[in-house]
Amino acid sequence: MQAALAIIGEDLKLVEQQFRKDLQSDVPLIRKVGEYVLSSGGKRVRPILLLLAARLSGYTADKAVPLASVIEFVHTATLLHDDVVDSATIRRGLASANTLWGNEASVLVGDFLFSKSFSLMVGVGSLDILRVISGATTIIAEGEVMQLLYTGEIDLTEERYINIIRSKTAILMSAACEAGAILGAVSQNQQKALADFGMDLGIAFQLMDDILDYVATEEEFGKSIGHDLEEGKITLPLIHTLKKCSDPERAIIEAVVEQDEMSLDDFRAVSGIVKQYGGIAYTVETARFYIDRCKSYLELFAPSPVREALLSLSEYIITRSK
């Protein structure tokens, strides 16, 4: 991450300023909720990806910063909606917006951020970028619905789960990279390579989140550990475990998944089974596969500090602890 910040750190500060500027509204609650979510931290991976992709593509004009702000607008909107759907109480180590202001305010401010992002994209003046990002928001919504449909489905396959996270998480990282490529007017092959880089990076990013739900502390993770399990979300560590474990162990997992509330003992029982059958190690191995593959896409670009920063960012994804 430090290699990336050394290159686009100043631009990233401008993104933060742009975000606050774009939050301007005659309704004070919109700004209050938006600034709370913004100031609560976050790695800004999506704006960083857009800025680096634009640099790698040779773009030097002034549209990258406002577009990076748009990407963070879209991401923030999805967080607000996700926390309502998931009944989350913690986000980035702080009380979630829906805990402080209620579900109604969180959903409506999320709606504002979504709609505002489209007007900001129009200001960038590129129909291709508008197509890519608006298409991504549609796919994100489809991914959220798919995840809802498969909640509690212990027979969920790995292939189907990867498709869910490709839609729910990875598509926005892919769109960020592709938007940067479009700004730089690179070849179609290079544009696709950057889009594919973002997609595989996003899949690995979500897989590492899946692991942290089982092994991190709440302070490290910034949200409740075991929350996915309590919500009945079947993620890759559990999918792998369910293929390997005994019938009695499967029955234990199924009983916990079906419960409305999960005790600490329940969580320890399931996480113990997951670790016993290598669910964590398998998920790390799968994430590594996607990171190694996403690195290959950058071979279409000449060696440079920006390319090295993107490679370093991909390594950060696989080693992060929060």
DAFEN-V143895 format. One line per field, one symbol per residue. phi: phi as a letter, one per 40 degrees, with the letter a starting at -180 (. if undefined). psi: psi as a letter, one per 40 degrees, with the letter a starting at -180 (. if undefined). Layout:
# DAFEN-V143895
phi: ???
psi: ???
This chain:
# DAFEN-V143895
phi: .ccccccbdcccccccccdccccdacbdcccccdcccccchgcfcccccccccccccgcbcbccccccccdcdccccccccdccccfcbbafgbdcccccbgcccccccdcdcccccccccdccgbcccdcccccccccdcccccdcccccgcccdccdcccccccccbcccccccccccccdcfccdccccccccdcccccccdccccdcccbbccccccgaccgcdcccgccbddcdccccbccccccccccccccccbbcccdcccccccdcccgccccccccccdcccccccccccbcdadccccccccccddcbcba
psi: dddddddedddddddddddddeehiehdddddddddddeeaiefddddddddddddeeheaeeddddddddddddddddddddddefiehhfeihiddddeiddddddddddddddddddddddfhdddddddddddddddddddddddehegeehiddddddddddddddddddddddddddefiidddddddddddddddddddddddddddeiiddddeihieddddeehhidddddddddiidddddddddddeidihidddddddddddddefdddddddddddddddddddeeeiihidddddddddddddeeie.
